[in-house]
Amino acid sequence: MDIILQGAHSGEEAAESLARVLELFKERYHIAGFREIHLTVTLVDEQGDDVELVDSESNQAYRVFEVYRKGYELGGRKGTPVLELIVDNTRPR
C-alpha cells in the first residue's frame, strides 16, 4: 500500500501526518503492526528547490537511506527498539 502525503510539508508536518495515518489504521482497521515501510520523498531546500544528498567522497547522490532496528527483529529480543543511522552525511569535514 502506498501512503501519499500531497503537497509540501515541513519535517514535523510530515511526521505528524504519517503518525496520524498509521494511528488511523490501528484504531479503525485494527492493524496490529507493519513489517516494512518504504518512503519516497523529494527533498527541498528553503527556497522550495529540489535537492539531493551527495556523498562527498564518491560525488554520487544517495538513492537509499536505510534505518535498521539494532538487535531487535533479527535477535528476537523484546523491548524498546533502537534505531541506528546507517549513512551519516551530517558530520562536518
C-alpha positions in Angstrom: 0.0 0.0 0.0 1.3 3.5 -0.8 0.6 6.4 1.6 0.9 9.7 -0.3 1.2 13.0 1.5 0.3 15.6 -1.1 1.9 19.0 -1.2 4.9 20.5 0.6 5.5 19.5 4.3 8.0 20.5 6.9 9.7 17.6 8.6 7.4 18.0 11.6 4.3 18.2 9.5 5.2 15.0 7.5 6.0 13.1 10.7 2.7 14.2 12.3 0.7 13.3 9.1 2.3 9.9 8.8 1.7 9.2 12.5 -2.0 10.1 12.1 -2.4 7.8 9.2 -0.7 4.9 11.0 -2.8 5.6 14.1 -6.0 5.5 11.9 -5.0 2.1 10.5 -4.6 0.9 14.1 -7.8 2.3 15.5 -10.3 2.0 12.7 -9.0 -1.1 10.9 -7.3 -2.9 13.8 -3.9 -3.2 12.0 -1.5 -4.6 14.6 1.8 -3.5 13.1 3.9 -3.0 10.0 6.6 -5.3 8.5 8.3 -2.7 6.3 7.8 0.9 5.5 9.2 2.4 2.3 9.0 6.2 1.9 9.7 8.0 -1.4 10.5 11.7 -0.7 11.5 14.7 -2.8 13.9 16.8 -0.7 13.5 20.6 -1.0 15.6 23.5 0.3 14.3 26.6 2.0 13.6 28.2 -1.4 11.5 25.2 -2.5 14.0 23.8 -5.0 14.6 20.1 -5.3 17.9 18.9 -3.7 19.8 15.7 -3.4 22.1 14.4 -0.7 25.5 13.8 -2.3 28.3 11.7 -0.9 31.3 14.0 -0.6 33.8 11.2 -1.4 32.2 9.5 -4.3 30.2 12.5 -5.6 27.2 10.2 -6.0 23.7 11.1 -4.9 22.2 8.9 -2.1 19.2 7.0 -3.5 18.5 4.8 -0.5 18.6 5.7 3.2 18.1 2.7 5.4 17.3 2.5 9.1 17.6 -0.8 10.9 16.3 -1.8 14.3 19.5 -2.7 16.0 19.4 -6.1 17.7 15.6 -6.2 17.8 14.0 -8.2 15.0 17.0 -10.3 14.0 17.8 -11.3 17.6 14.2 -11.7 18.6 14.7 -9.7 21.8 11.7 -8.0 23.2 12.0 -4.4 24.5 12.5 -0.9 23.1 14.0 -0.9 19.6 17.0 1.2 18.9 17.2 3.0 15.6 20.6 3.4 14.1 21.7 5.8 11.3 23.5 3.7 8.6 24.7 6.5 6.4 25.8 9.6 8.2 26.3 12.5 5.9 25.8 15.1 8.6 29.3 15.2 10.0 31.2 18.4 9.1 34.5 18.0 7.4 
